[in-house]
Amino acid sequence: MNTKLSILFYIKRAKTTSQGKSPIYLRVTVDSKRTEFSIKRFKWDTKSLLKPFSRAFTN
């Protein structure tokens, strides 16, 4: 039995707080069934996203 698993972390910019923090979400997909939830962590500066790739980077 083969099972396909996919894990994706992403920043949900639509839920940015008044302090400029955006929550980090996790999406788990198993055999085309998705579940997503917050991991209770925040990215402080959403301006540090690479716009062409929409990926976060740190120094």
C-alpha positions as CSV (number, residue, x, y, z in Angstrom):
1,M,0.0,0.0,0.0
2,N,1.5,3.3,-1.1
3,T,0.6,6.5,0.7
4,K,1.5,10.0,-0.5
5,L,2.4,12.5,2.2
6,S,3.0,16.2,1.8
7,I,4.0,18.7,4.5
8,L,3.9,22.5,3.8
9,F,4.7,25.4,6.2
10,Y,3.4,28.8,5.1
11,I,2.7,32.3,6.4
12,K,-0.9,33.3,6.3
13,R,-0.6,37.0,5.5
14,A,-4.3,37.5,5.5
15,K,-4.3,37.1,9.3
16,T,-1.6,39.7,10.1
17,T,-2.1,41.3,13.5
18,S,-2.0,45.0,14.2
19,Q,1.6,44.5,15.5
20,G,2.7,43.3,12.0
21,K,3.0,39.6,13.0
22,S,1.7,36.9,10.7
23,P,0.9,33.3,11.9
24,I,2.7,30.3,10.5
25,Y,0.4,27.5,9.4
26,L,1.1,23.9,8.6
27,R,-0.7,21.9,5.8
28,V,-0.5,18.1,5.9
29,T,-1.8,16.2,2.8
30,V,-2.3,12.5,2.9
31,D,-3.7,10.8,-0.2
32,S,-5.3,14.1,-1.4
33,K,-7.0,14.8,1.9
34,R,-5.8,18.1,3.4
35,T,-5.7,19.4,7.0
36,E,-4.2,22.7,8.0
37,F,-3.7,24.3,11.3
38,S,-1.7,27.0,13.1
39,I,1.5,26.0,14.7
40,K,1.1,28.9,17.3
41,R,4.2,30.7,16.0
42,F,4.5,34.1,14.3
43,K,6.7,35.7,11.7
44,W,7.5,39.2,12.8
45,D,8.5,41.0,9.7
46,T,6.4,40.1,6.7
47,K,8.4,42.5,4.5
48,S,11.3,40.0,4.7
49,L,9.5,37.8,2.1
50,L,11.1,37.3,-1.3
51,K,8.3,38.5,-3.5
52,P,9.1,36.4,-6.6
53,F,9.2,33.2,-4.6
54,S,7.0,34.1,-1.6
55,R,9.5,32.4,0.7
56,A,10.8,33.7,4.0
57,F,14.4,34.1,4.7
58,T,16.4,34.9,7.8
59,N,19.8,36.5,8.4
